[in-house]
Amino acid sequence: MAERLRHDLAQDGLPADVIEADVSRSIRRVASAPVLIVLCLTMADMDSYPDRRRSELEYLMAVQSAAMAGQNLLLAAHEAGFGACWMCAPLFCPDAVRDVLQLPADWQPQGLITLGYPAESREKTRRPLKEMMLWR
């Protein structure tokens, strides 16, 4: 994943020092986690449709299902006192993830959750709910 990130950032024209700082930060985040969970989807058990519109919607439903499973995992980890973080890196290099983990060809990596005991405690600030909702 680091090599793909490095390549993509270089293609964006970023300076080498910025690229290496970002890649190093990413490597530290993944390598320091005691547990890594890769969330994947497969269309094997999903419905099949003859038209493109419904097929795309079925795929979108599978993506949403994988994301909701990840969210539930994050909530359960929090309740159990663990620190966890969702990372989308596998979306940018699914073949590398599939190869390294020897995943079945039809498994599509969607996210990576780092899991462990938090190294530090901090209070999260959130925007007020009224700023995040639209009432009509």
Secondary structure by P-SEA (a helix, b strand, c coil): caaaaaaaaaaacccaaaaaaaaaaaaaaaaaccbbbbbbbbcccccccccaaaaaaaaaaaaaaaaaaaaaaaaaaaaabbbbbbbccccccaaaaaaaacccccccccbbbbbccccbbbbbbbcccccccccc
